[in-house]
Every structure is written in C-alpha cells, then in structure tokens.
Amino acid sequence: MAWEKTPKGRSYPCNGDLLRRRRQQRRWTQEDLADITKYSVRLIAKAEAGGSLHPDTLERLAAALSSPADPLCPEDLITNPKQLALEFLKQLKLHRGQVVSKCQHFLAPDIKFFMPGNPVIMPFAGHHVGLDATDRACGGFFQMMEIPQPEIWRTDFAVCEGNEVVTGQWICAQLQGLADRGIMVGRPTFVVNRMTFARGKIVSFEDYFAYEEAELEVVEQRKLLRSVG
C-alpha cells in the first residue's frame, strides 16, 4: 500500500517487530521477503532490527506484506503503537476532558470510541464515531466524574501485538462535587483499554471495566450528593 502522504525525511526507523511478525505470518523467511521485494537479505535484517530506511523502501516492504484482509501501510512501519498508547494515557491523565485536542495528531478522524454501560446512568457510555463524538464522550466523563486521588491512577501493563495494544490501569473516580465536601467514596477500579492502530493513528479505542458495579456506585453517590446538598 502507498503512503497516504509521503514523508519528507530521507529515512525513518522501521518497526522491526511488526515487520517480522507480518513476515512470519506469511511463513516467509528473510530470504523469501528479500526475493519478493528485490532487496538484499542484509536490508531485511536491518529493517527487522529497527534500522532506518528510505520512505520508498518502507512502502515496498509494506506492499509486499499487505493483503486485502489484513492491510499494511508504510505508516504502520514507522509507528510504535505501544509508545503512542502510553502517550495517550499520559495525556488523558494530564488533560482529562481535553485529551482529544491534545492527541488529535495521532487520532484517526473516524476513530471509534467505546465505553460500556447504560447511557441513562452514564451519558458518556456507548459507541462514538469521529473526533467530535469522542471529544464529547471524554469531556462528558470528566464533567460528571472527578479523580480525587490521582496517585492511584497508574498503568500496570501495556502489551503490543501487531497494530493492537492492550493496557491495564487502576483509576479511582467518583461524582463531581463529593470531594469538595470532603467525601471520598470512589473505589479503585481496574480498567482495560484496547487500542487499534492504522497508518500511525489510533482508529479504535475500547474501554472495559466492571460497569454494572460502577453504575450502582453512581446511583448511590447521587443519593449521597442529594443528602449532603
């Protein structure tokens, strides 16, 4: 597949792990890929070691390993999905409801954003498509919820497999207004995020947690807010 927009630089480090994974999925040796692309085995080895390659070389390698069912773009070969996933979580912690504007350069325009739950109880729950919808969902979460103990918010793991990254993090959230009254009732919740990348951007973000328990807590916290009103 071709570049969506050909980069101006002379060379870029290759995502060697992704290249190797895609080659092995085809059950090709380095020699096989070298024969197909008309490059040397030495260049293929360099690419899989993370060496820097010319944009034209990256494009030819991506084309050789791409298929209609499982496309591979040259942008994928210069992207570190795990690094970008952790950057998104870092910006989410720093900027919260404004995270989309801070990370827009690596979010796909048609990004698919999902949070489980009943929208009647948690208005930000559901499927959201596009940057504006994702921005509203993230903003809605932090308009409704606060993080009174940010030190608990930490990422425990991040696992990358091809163009998909799965992360696990602890977060403690409760309804806005409780902390101002000196009330800390939010319990740490383990959240699993799955991010899918294409052309160097996040195209899908899925957020999973024990939403039924969270909904019960929200209902109880609303009663508490009304009682201390």
C-alpha positions in Angstrom: 0.0 0.0 0.0 1.1 3.5 -0.7 1.8 6.4 1.7 -1.3 8.5 2.4 1.1 11.4 2.4 4.7 10.8 1.5 7.0 11.9 4.3 9.7 14.5 3.5 12.5 12.9 5.5 15.3 10.8 3.9 14.9 7.9 6.3 12.8 6.6 9.2 13.4 3.9 11.8 11.4 0.7 10.9 9.1 -1.0 13.3 11.1 -4.2 13.1 8.8 -6.2 15.4 5.8 -5.5 13.2 7.7 -6.3 10.0 9.0 -9.6 11.4 5.6 -10.5 12.7 3.9 -9.9 9.3 6.7 -11.8 7.5 6.3 -14.8 9.9 2.5 -14.8 9.4 3.2 -15.4 5.7 5.6 -18.1 6.7 8.3 -16.4 4.8 12.0 -16.4 5.6 14.0 -13.2 5.3 15.3 -14.6 2.1 11.8 -15.0 0.8 10.9 -11.4 1.5 14.2 -10.3 0.0 13.4 -12.2 -3.2 9.9 -10.7 -3.4 10.9 -7.1 -2.8 14.2 -7.4 -4.7 16.2 -6.2 -1.7 19.1 -7.9 0.0 18.7 -10.2 3.0 21.0 -7.7 4.7 18.5 -4.9 4.2 15.6 -7.1 5.5 17.7 -7.9 8.6 18.4 -4.2 9.1 14.7 -3.4 8.9 13.8 -6.1 11.4 16.5 -4.7 13.7 14.8 -1.3 13.7 17.2 0.3 11.3 16.3 3.5 9.3 15.0 3.1 5.8 14.1 5.3 2.9 10.3 6.0 2.5 10.3 4.2 -0.9 11.8 1.1 0.8 9.3 1.1 3.6 6.5 1.5 1.0 7.7 -1.5 -1.0 8.1 -3.7 2.2 4.5 -2.7 3.3 3.1 -3.5 -0.1 4.8 -7.0 -0.1 3.3 -7.8 3.3 -0.1 -6.3 2.8 -3.3 -8.1 1.8 -7.0 -7.0 1.3 -8.0 -8.9 4.5 -5.0 -7.6 6.5 -3.6 -4.4 5.0 -0.3 -3.0 6.0 0.6 0.6 5.3 4.0 2.2 5.3 2.9 4.5 8.1 2.5 1.4 10.2 6.1 0.5 9.7 7.3 3.8 11.2 4.9 3.8 14.2 5.4 2.5 17.7 1.9 1.6 18.8 2.9 0.8 22.4 4.6 4.2 22.8 1.7 6.1 21.3 -0.8 4.2 23.5 1.1 5.1 26.6 1.3 8.7 25.4 -2.4 8.8 25.0 -2.9 7.5 28.6 -0.4 10.1 29.8 -2.2 12.9 28.1 -5.5 11.6 29.4 -4.3 11.8 32.9 -2.8 15.3 32.4 -5.6 16.9 30.3 -8.6 14.6 31.0 -11.6 16.1 29.2 -9.3 17.9 26.7 -7.3 14.8 25.7 -8.7 14.6 22.2 -7.4 18.1 21.3 -4.0 17.3 22.8 -3.7 14.0 20.9 -5.5 14.9 17.7 -2.4 14.4 15.6 -2.4 10.7 16.2 -6.1 10.0 16.4 -7.9 9.0 13.2 -10.7 11.4 12.0 -13.2 8.5 12.1 -11.9 7.0 15.4 -14.3 4.5 17.0 -14.6 5.1 20.8 -16.4 2.7 23.1 -17.3 2.7 26.8 -19.8 0.1 28.2 -22.7 0.9 30.4 -26.2 2.4 30.4 -26.3 5.9 28.9 -29.2 6.8 31.1 -26.9 6.4 34.2 -23.6 7.2 32.5 -24.3 9.5 29.5 -20.8 9.0 28.1 -21.4 5.2 27.6 -21.9 3.7 24.2 -20.3 3.8 20.8 -19.0 7.1 19.5 -17.6 7.6 16.0 -15.4 10.5 14.9 -13.2 13.0 16.8 -16.1 15.3 17.8 -18.1 12.4 19.2 -15.0 11.1 21.0 -14.3 14.5 22.4 -17.8 14.9 23.7 -17.7 11.4 25.4 -14.3 12.2 27.1 -15.5 15.6 28.1 -18.8 14.2 29.4 -17.0 11.7 31.5 -14.9 14.3 33.3 -17.8 16.7 33.6 -19.6 14.1 35.5 -16.7 12.3 37.3 -13.7 13.5 39.3 -10.5 11.8 40.2 -9.9 12.7 43.8 -6.8 10.6 44.2 -4.8 10.9 41.0 -1.9 9.0 42.6 -3.9 5.8 42.3 -4.3 6.4 38.5 -1.5 4.3 37.1 -0.9 2.0 34.2 0.1 -1.6 35.3 0.8 -3.1 31.9 0.9 -2.4 28.2 1.1 -5.3 25.7 1.5 -4.8 22.0 0.7 -7.4 19.3 1.0 -6.1 15.8 -1.2 -2.9 15.5 -3.1 -3.6 18.7 -2.2 -2.5 22.2 -3.9 -3.7 25.4 -3.3 -1.8 28.6 -4.4 -2.2 32.2 -4.7 0.6 34.6 -6.1 1.5 38.0 -8.3 4.5 38.4 -10.4 5.9 41.2 -13.4 8.0 40.1 -16.4 9.4 41.8 -19.2 12.0 41.0 -18.1 15.6 40.8 -18.8 17.6 43.9 -18.2 14.9 46.5 -14.5 15.7 47.0 -15.4 19.4 47.6 -17.5 18.2 50.6 -14.6 16.2 51.9 -16.2 12.9 50.8 -14.1 10.2 49.2 -16.2 7.2 48.2 -14.7 6.2 44.9 -13.1 2.8 44.9 -10.2 1.9 42.7 -11.4 0.2 39.5 -9.3 -1.8 37.1 -9.8 -0.7 33.6 -8.6 -2.5 30.4 -8.1 -0.4 27.3 -7.7 -1.9 23.8 -6.3 0.5 21.1 -6.0 -0.4 17.5 -3.7 1.5 15.1 -3.6 2.0 11.4 -1.5 4.4 9.4 0.2 5.6 12.6 -3.1 6.6 14.3 -5.5 5.2 16.8 -8.5 4.1 14.8 -10.3 2.3 17.7 -10.3 2.8 21.5 -12.3 0.5 23.7 -12.6 0.9 27.5 -13.6 -2.1 29.6 -14.4 -2.2 33.3 -16.9 -3.6 35.8 -19.6 -1.2 34.5 -22.5 -2.8 36.4 -20.8 -2.2 39.7 -19.8 1.3 38.6 -23.4 2.1 37.7 -24.6 1.0 41.2 -22.0 3.2 42.7 -23.1 6.2 40.6 -26.7 5.7 41.8 -25.6 5.6 45.4 -23.3 8.6 45.1 -26.1 10.6 43.5 -28.3 9.9 46.6 -25.3 10.9 48.8 -24.9 14.2 46.9 -28.6 15.0 47.4 -28.5 14.2 51.1 -25.5 16.5 51.8 -26.7 19.0 49.1 
